[in-house]
Amino acid sequence: MQLTTAPPRHQSALDLRRTCLHYILLLTVWVGAWLAFGALGIAAQSSAAQFVYWTAAKLLVWILPVFLIVRLGRHEAAVTYLSLENVKRGLRVGVLFGVALAAVSLLADVATKHFGWPSAGFALVNVLLIAPVFEEIVFRGFFLRELQDARIAFWPANIIAALMFLGLHFPGWYFVGRLTPGQAVVAPGICLVGLVAGYAKRRAGSTWAGVAVHFVNNLYSSFLH
């Protein structure tokens, strides 16, 4: 019997539905992580305990599923599929784009924000290290690649991935009481970071470019008060 494959258009629709399902599951489980955070009373624990909890949660909810999907579902090496190669070029390109983005932000912030040294601690480690690496692996490494594999052109895919990136912030905002109309001012900035990170990844051919953009943006933001 001769085996047949799905037509490209049909297959791309299946790929897109699969990507949407992955994202919905990610958000659902992430809400569960926030519910567990409250139920276990971790909010009343030390900053070190909270850091350990959220780092473990991100590893289990964000990173592990992505690596399993790539390895078992795509049958590819995660480093290649997620564009985690070309580290030096990625970081070099990403820093350039990140500094440019920070310079543009400075033009708007210099008249409206106060600047000061950030407080050292676990929160700063999360902002400068955990968030850039983990979030970029998930959104620019995985979801942007998945969307493009579903035959979506780069810029629409980049916009969708940036909106997905924004959506991941909503559970946290809700559970800490920051999901207010005022966040409408913050949301476009988060999307912009996602768009720049995606474009930097494309230019460098490496997700590390997105990591560098994210790092520089978070470093700049840590000086804002």
VMD Tcl script that draws the C-alpha trace (Angstrom):
set ca {
  {0.00 0.00 0.00}
  {1.36 3.42 -0.94}
  {1.56 5.86 1.92}
  {0.36 9.40 1.37}
  {1.14 12.58 3.24}
  {-1.15 15.41 4.13}
  {-1.28 18.29 1.65}
  {0.98 21.17 2.70}
  {-1.93 23.52 3.41}
  {-3.69 20.92 5.52}
  {-0.48 20.10 7.35}
  {0.22 23.76 8.09}
  {-3.29 24.12 9.58}
  {-2.60 21.11 11.79}
  {0.74 22.58 12.83}
  {-0.91 25.89 13.72}
  {-3.61 24.20 15.82}
  {-0.92 22.18 17.56}
  {1.03 25.35 18.36}
  {-2.09 27.05 19.74}
  {-2.78 23.99 21.90}
  {0.76 24.08 23.27}
  {0.31 27.73 24.21}
  {-3.07 27.18 25.87}
  {-1.64 24.30 27.90}
  {1.34 26.45 28.88}
  {-0.92 29.24 30.17}
  {-3.20 26.79 31.96}
  {-0.38 25.08 33.82}
  {1.24 28.43 34.55}
  {-1.99 29.58 36.22}
  {-1.78 26.36 38.24}
  {1.74 27.31 39.35}
  {0.43 30.64 40.61}
  {-2.44 28.92 42.45}
  {0.05 26.53 44.07}
  {2.24 29.49 45.02}
  {-0.63 30.91 47.07}
  {-1.92 27.59 48.41}
  {1.50 26.53 49.67}
  {2.09 29.86 51.40}
  {5.33 30.47 49.54}
  {4.55 34.18 49.27}
  {5.21 34.40 53.02}
  {8.56 32.63 52.72}
  {11.99 34.17 52.13}
  {13.01 35.66 48.81}
  {15.38 32.71 48.36}
  {12.50 30.22 48.77}
  {10.39 32.17 46.28}
  {13.28 32.27 43.82}
  {13.75 28.49 44.08}
  {10.02 27.90 43.62}
  {9.66 30.07 40.52}
  {12.87 28.84 38.94}
  {11.76 25.24 39.43}
  {8.27 26.08 38.14}
  {9.67 27.69 34.99}
  {11.93 24.72 34.37}
  {9.03 22.28 34.75}
  {6.29 24.31 33.04}
  {8.22 26.17 30.33}
  {11.53 24.52 29.53}
  {11.07 20.78 30.08}
  {7.92 20.49 27.90}
  {9.59 22.39 25.06}
  {12.63 20.12 25.09}
  {10.44 17.02 25.28}
  {8.25 18.20 22.40}
  {11.28 18.91 20.23}
  {13.05 15.67 21.08}
  {10.09 13.28 21.07}
  {7.66 15.06 18.75}
  {9.99 16.67 16.22}
  {12.79 14.10 16.56}
  {15.39 16.84 16.35}
  {18.21 18.03 18.58}
  {16.85 20.78 20.82}
  {19.95 22.93 20.40}
  {19.43 23.03 16.64}
  {15.63 23.29 16.57}
  {15.58 26.09 19.16}
  {18.45 27.94 17.42}
  {20.71 27.78 20.47}
  {23.82 27.63 18.33}
  {25.99 30.58 17.17}
  {26.21 31.86 20.74}
  {28.82 34.58 20.16}
  {27.16 36.02 17.06}
  {23.77 35.86 18.75}
  {24.95 37.73 21.84}
  {26.83 40.30 19.75}
  {23.85 41.08 17.52}
  {21.42 41.00 20.43}
  {23.43 43.46 22.51}
  {23.47 45.92 19.59}
  {19.70 45.68 19.15}
  {19.15 45.80 22.90}
  {21.23 48.95 23.34}
  {19.36 50.59 20.44}
  {16.03 49.69 22.07}
  {17.20 51.03 25.44}
  {18.34 54.27 23.78}
  {14.89 54.77 22.26}
  {13.27 54.02 25.63}
  {15.57 56.52 27.33}
  {14.28 59.31 25.12}
  {10.78 58.71 26.50}
  {11.77 57.88 30.07}
  {14.24 60.65 30.82}
  {11.46 63.20 31.34}
  {8.97 60.93 33.09}
  {10.91 58.38 35.17}
  {13.39 58.41 38.02}
  {16.63 56.49 37.78}
  {18.49 54.72 40.56}
  {20.65 51.72 41.30}
  {18.75 48.42 41.35}
  {18.61 46.41 44.57}
  {20.80 43.33 44.52}
  {19.04 40.08 45.34}
  {17.23 37.07 43.95}
  {14.67 39.23 42.16}
  {17.45 40.87 40.16}
  {18.94 37.47 39.27}
  {15.54 36.43 37.97}
  {15.14 39.61 35.93}
  {18.62 39.55 34.42}
  {19.27 35.83 34.00}
  {16.34 33.45 34.43}
  {13.69 35.48 32.60}
  {15.76 36.35 29.50}
  {17.08 32.81 28.98}
  {13.92 30.86 29.78}
  {11.42 33.17 28.10}
  {13.44 33.54 24.92}
  {13.92 29.78 24.59}
  {10.14 29.37 24.83}
  {8.95 32.27 22.69}
  {11.65 33.08 20.17}
  {13.26 29.65 20.17}
  {10.14 27.47 20.18}
  {6.92 29.33 19.40}
  {8.37 31.59 16.72}
  {9.90 28.53 15.04}
  {6.62 26.61 15.33}
  {4.63 29.46 13.78}
  {7.04 29.73 10.88}
  {6.94 25.96 10.40}
  {3.16 26.38 10.05}
  {3.90 28.47 6.92}
  {3.29 31.83 8.58}
  {5.57 34.55 7.24}
  {8.19 35.93 9.60}
  {6.59 39.24 10.58}
  {3.09 37.89 11.27}
  {4.72 35.02 13.19}
  {6.91 37.47 15.09}
  {3.88 39.58 16.04}
  {1.95 36.51 17.20}
  {4.93 35.30 19.26}
  {5.24 38.77 20.82}
  {1.54 38.70 21.75}
  {1.99 35.22 23.22}
  {4.92 36.61 25.20}
  {2.68 39.39 26.49}
  {-0.03 36.88 27.39}
  {2.33 34.98 29.67}
  {2.51 38.07 31.90}
  {-1.23 38.21 32.56}
  {-1.45 35.44 35.19}
  {1.32 37.04 37.24}
  {-0.27 40.48 36.98}
  {-3.61 39.05 38.07}
  {-2.31 37.15 41.10}
  {-0.23 40.07 42.42}
  {-3.06 42.55 41.85}
  {-1.48 44.43 38.97}
  {-3.94 43.48 36.22}
  {-5.33 47.01 36.01}
  {-6.05 49.45 33.18}
  {-2.69 51.03 33.96}
  {-0.94 47.96 32.58}
  {-2.17 49.01 29.15}
  {0.79 51.40 29.16}
  {3.21 48.56 29.91}
  {1.80 46.05 27.41}
  {3.03 47.75 24.20}
  {6.55 47.91 25.62}
  {6.54 44.18 26.32}
  {5.34 43.48 22.79}
  {8.04 45.76 21.39}
  {10.74 43.86 23.28}
  {9.35 40.64 21.83}
  {9.35 42.03 18.29}
  {12.92 43.31 18.57}
  {14.07 40.04 20.13}
  {12.46 38.08 17.30}
  {14.02 40.25 14.63}
  {17.43 40.06 16.32}
  {17.12 36.27 16.37}
  {16.37 36.29 12.65}
  {19.32 38.53 11.85}
  {21.74 36.47 13.94}
  {20.25 33.05 13.26}
  {20.40 32.43 16.99}
  {17.96 32.63 19.89}
  {20.82 34.02 21.96}
  {20.27 37.30 20.14}
  {16.78 37.42 21.66}
  {18.25 36.56 25.07}
  {20.69 39.46 24.77}
  {17.95 41.92 23.75}
  {15.84 40.76 26.68}
  {18.79 41.04 29.08}
  {19.73 44.57 28.01}
  {16.10 45.69 28.21}
  {15.66 44.22 31.70}
  {18.99 45.68 32.83}
  {17.88 49.11 31.65}
  {14.45 48.70 33.26}
  {16.03 47.71 36.60}
  {17.40 51.27 36.89}
  {13.91 52.78 36.51}
  {11.98 53.69 39.65}
}
mol new
graphics top color blue
foreach p $ca { graphics top sphere $p radius 0.5 }
foreach p [lrange $ca 0 end-1] q [lrange $ca 1 end] { graphics top cylinder $p $q radius 0.2 }
display resetview
